[in-house]
Amino acid sequence: MAKQDGGIVETVKTLFWAGVIAVAFRSLLFQPFFIPSESMKDTLLVGDFLFVNKMAYGYSTVSCEIPFTKISLCPVPGRLKLPLLSGDPERGDVVVFRHPVSGQDYIKRLIGLPGDKIQMKEGILYINGEAAPQTPDGVFAEVFEPQGSMDSTPRCSNAPVGVGGTCEKQRAIETLPNGVKHAVLNIDINGYADNTDVFTVPMGEYFFMGDNRDNSMDSRYSQSAGGVGFVPAELLIGRADRIMFSSAGSSLFYFWTWRGDRFLKAIE
């Protein structure tokens, strides 16, 4: 009996330490993230599953919370950076951050650094008065149908499109001032998000936008209007570097819907 009891104790110890390691991994190193919406198409598709590098910018209170709790392993003001592993956020990074009001985790592209002046004019991004060049790159086409767990349908430049039809958006490659190139999608140039006032990014805060420019509630919209507004540095959680796999179905567990061309795909 003693031997059996000892075996049970060892099993419990093993499970306990496995749980501690899993919590530490998720809290301090890499956080899983599932893309629920189309705001970052076509860089990120609905159903993409990725890990967020939480070491990239160092740690803040929100970036090392224990999963499914608001208990932080780093209850310190500001950010604690790790030598050689942590740096400053760079323009063009794809970042997961905590929404300043709702507390939800969002993923967008970092466009404006502290002190920058950001504006959209006729669908073109201006940073500190200079246009970020866009090179036409064909059409992004997808099936018009409910997507992901939210069953949302995409917006189309060729609307109206019936279910099962081809939904199109104009695609371009945008070049940011630091040389980062990434794809953006455009539906029209008549909405507010394509023609904005000048936003001056406060010190210690950042300005984010979705790559699907006409279908993203981001820093172009104030928090009172349901947008993101400016995001303080302490709300950054980490950088998204690589897609692990991608599911075209309503659940990541529907392996028969996984997209074979997105396994371990680098995020640009």
C-alpha positions in Angstrom: 0.0 0.0 0.0 2.8 2.4 0.9 4.4 1.9 -2.6 1.0 2.6 -4.2 0.5 5.7 -2.1 4.0 6.9 -3.0 3.2 6.5 -6.7 0.1 8.6 -6.3 2.1 11.3 -4.5 4.8 11.3 -7.3 2.0 11.6 -9.9 0.5 14.6 -8.1 3.9 16.2 -7.8 4.6 15.7 -11.5 1.2 17.2 -12.5 1.7 20.1 -10.1 5.1 21.1 -11.5 3.9 20.5 -15.1 1.1 23.0 -14.3 3.6 25.5 -12.8 5.8 25.3 -15.9 2.8 25.7 -18.2 1.6 28.8 -16.3 5.0 30.3 -16.3 5.5 29.6 -20.1 2.2 31.3 -20.9 2.6 34.2 -18.4 6.2 35.1 -19.1 7.3 33.7 -22.5 4.6 33.1 -25.2 0.9 33.7 -25.1 -1.4 31.9 -27.5 -3.7 34.1 -29.6 -6.5 33.2 -31.9 -7.6 35.7 -34.6 -11.3 36.3 -34.3 -11.9 39.1 -36.8 -10.8 40.4 -40.2 -9.2 43.7 -39.1 -5.7 42.5 -40.0 -6.4 40.8 -43.3 -4.6 39.7 -45.3 -1.6 39.6 -43.0 -3.7 37.7 -40.5 -6.8 35.7 -41.4 -9.8 34.8 -39.3 -8.8 31.5 -37.7 -5.0 32.1 -37.5 -3.4 30.7 -34.4 -0.2 32.3 -33.2 2.0 32.8 -30.1 2.8 36.3 -28.9 6.4 36.9 -27.8 6.0 38.5 -24.4 9.8 39.1 -23.9 10.0 41.4 -27.0 9.2 44.6 -25.1 9.8 43.5 -21.6 7.2 43.0 -18.9 4.4 45.2 -17.5 1.6 44.4 -15.1 -0.7 43.3 -17.9 1.9 41.4 -20.0 2.5 38.7 -17.4 -0.8 37.9 -15.9 -1.6 34.3 -14.8 -4.0 32.8 -17.4 -7.7 33.4 -16.9 -7.0 35.8 -13.9 -6.1 39.4 -13.4 -3.2 38.3 -11.1 0.1 39.6 -12.4 3.5 38.0 -11.8 5.0 41.5 -12.5 3.1 44.0 -10.4 5.5 46.8 -11.1 5.0 50.2 -12.7 6.3 50.8 -16.3 8.1 48.0 -18.1 10.8 45.7 -17.0 13.1 44.9 -19.9 15.3 41.8 -20.2 19.0 42.3 -21.3 19.5 41.2 -25.0 15.9 39.9 -25.2 13.8 43.1 -24.9 13.8 46.2 -27.0 11.6 49.2 -27.9 8.5 48.7 -30.1 9.2 49.5 -33.7 7.0 50.9 -36.4 5.5 48.1 -38.4 5.4 45.5 -35.6 2.3 43.5 -35.2 1.4 43.9 -31.6 -1.1 42.4 -29.1 -2.2 44.9 -26.5 -4.8 45.4 -23.8 -7.6 47.8 -24.8 -7.5 50.8 -22.5 -11.2 50.7 -21.7 -12.7 47.3 -22.4 -9.8 45.2 -21.1 -9.9 42.9 -24.2 -6.8 41.9 -26.0 -6.4 43.4 -29.5 -3.9 42.8 -32.3 -3.0 45.6 -34.7 0.0 47.0 -36.5 2.1 49.7 -34.8 2.0 52.8 -37.0 2.7 55.8 -34.8 5.4 56.2 -32.2 5.4 58.8 -29.4 5.5 62.3 -30.8 4.5 61.2 -34.3 1.8 63.0 -36.3 -0.5 60.6 -38.1 -3.2 61.3 -40.7 -5.1 59.5 -43.4 -5.9 61.4 -46.6 -7.9 59.6 -49.4 -6.8 56.2 -48.1 -3.1 57.1 -47.9 -1.2 57.1 -44.6 0.8 60.2 -43.7 3.4 60.0 -41.0 4.9 63.4 -39.9 3.6 65.0 -43.1 5.1 62.4 -45.5 3.0 59.8 -47.4 3.8 56.2 -46.9 4.0 54.9 -50.5 1.5 52.3 -51.7 2.3 50.0 -54.6 -0.8 48.3 -56.1 -0.6 44.5 -55.7 -3.7 43.1 -57.3 -6.9 41.9 -55.6 -7.4 40.0 -52.4 -10.3 37.6 -53.1 -12.2 35.3 -50.7 -15.5 33.5 -50.5 -18.3 35.6 -49.1 -19.6 33.4 -46.2 -19.7 33.5 -42.4 -16.2 33.2 -41.0 -14.8 32.0 -37.7 -16.5 31.6 -34.3 -18.1 35.0 -34.7 -19.8 34.0 -38.0 -19.0 37.5 -39.4 -19.1 38.1 -43.2 -16.4 40.1 -44.9 -16.9 43.6 -46.5 -16.3 43.7 -50.2 -15.3 46.4 -52.7 -17.5 44.6 -55.3 -20.6 44.5 -53.0 -23.3 43.3 -53.1 -22.0 39.7 -53.2 -24.2 36.7 -52.4 -23.3 33.9 -50.1 -20.7 31.7 -51.9 -19.7 34.5 -54.3 -16.3 36.1 -54.6 -15.6 39.0 -52.2 -12.9 41.3 -53.5 -10.7 44.1 -51.9 -7.9 46.1 -53.5 -4.5 45.1 -52.2 -1.4 47.2 -52.0 2.1 47.0 -50.5 2.7 49.9 -48.1 6.2 51.1 -47.2 6.7 52.7 -43.8 9.4 55.3 -43.1 11.7 52.7 -41.5 11.5 50.5 -44.6 9.0 48.0 -43.3 6.8 46.7 -46.2 3.4 45.1 -45.5 0.1 44.5 -47.3 -3.0 46.7 -46.8 -6.5 46.2 -48.1 -8.8 48.9 -49.3 -12.6 48.9 -50.0 -13.2 52.6 -50.7 -11.8 56.0 -49.9 -14.9 57.8 -48.8 -15.2 56.9 -45.1 -14.0 58.7 -42.1 -11.1 56.3 -41.5 -9.7 57.2 -45.0 -9.8 61.0 -44.3 -9.0 61.9 -40.8 -7.7 64.8 -38.7 -4.1 64.8 -37.7 -3.4 62.7 -34.6 -0.4 63.7 -32.4 0.7 60.6 -30.5 1.4 61.5 -26.8 4.7 60.6 -25.2 4.6 57.1 -23.7 1.8 56.0 -26.0 1.3 54.4 -29.4 -1.0 54.6 -32.5 -2.2 51.3 -34.0 -4.1 50.5 -37.2 -5.4 47.3 -38.9 -4.1 46.3 -42.3 -7.7 45.9 -43.5 -8.0 49.6 -43.5 -11.7 50.0 -44.0 -12.7 47.3 -41.5 -10.7 48.0 -38.4 -11.7 49.8 -35.2 -8.3 51.1 -34.3 -6.5 54.3 -33.1 -8.3 56.3 -35.8 -11.4 56.0 -33.6 -11.7 57.4 -30.1 -12.3 55.1 -27.2 -15.7 56.8 -26.6 -16.7 55.8 -30.2 -15.7 52.1 -29.6 -12.2 52.5 -31.1 -8.8 52.0 -29.5 -7.5 55.6 -29.3 -3.9 56.0 -28.1 -2.5 53.0 -26.3 -0.1 53.5 -23.3 3.2 51.6 -23.3 2.3 49.6 -20.2 -0.7 48.0 -22.0 1.5 46.3 -24.7 1.5 42.5 -24.2 3.9 41.4 -26.9 4.9 41.0 -30.5 3.3 38.5 -32.9 6.1 37.0 -35.1 4.8 33.8 -36.6 1.5 32.0 -37.3 1.6 28.4 -35.9 -1.4 27.1 -37.9 -4.7 28.4 -39.3 -8.2 27.0 -39.3 -10.8 28.1 -41.9 -13.6 26.6 -39.9 -15.5 27.9 -36.8 -13.1 26.2 -34.4 -9.4 25.7 -34.3 -10.1 22.0 -33.4 -11.6 21.4 -36.9 -8.3 20.1 -38.2 -9.9 19.2 -41.6 -10.3 22.9 -42.2 -6.7 23.9 -41.5 -5.0 25.9 -44.2 -1.9 24.1 -45.3 -0.1 27.1 -46.6 0.0 29.0 -43.3 1.8 26.5 -41.0 4.7 28.4 -39.3 4.2 31.4 -41.6 6.2 34.5 -40.7 4.2 37.6 -40.0 5.3 40.5 -42.1 
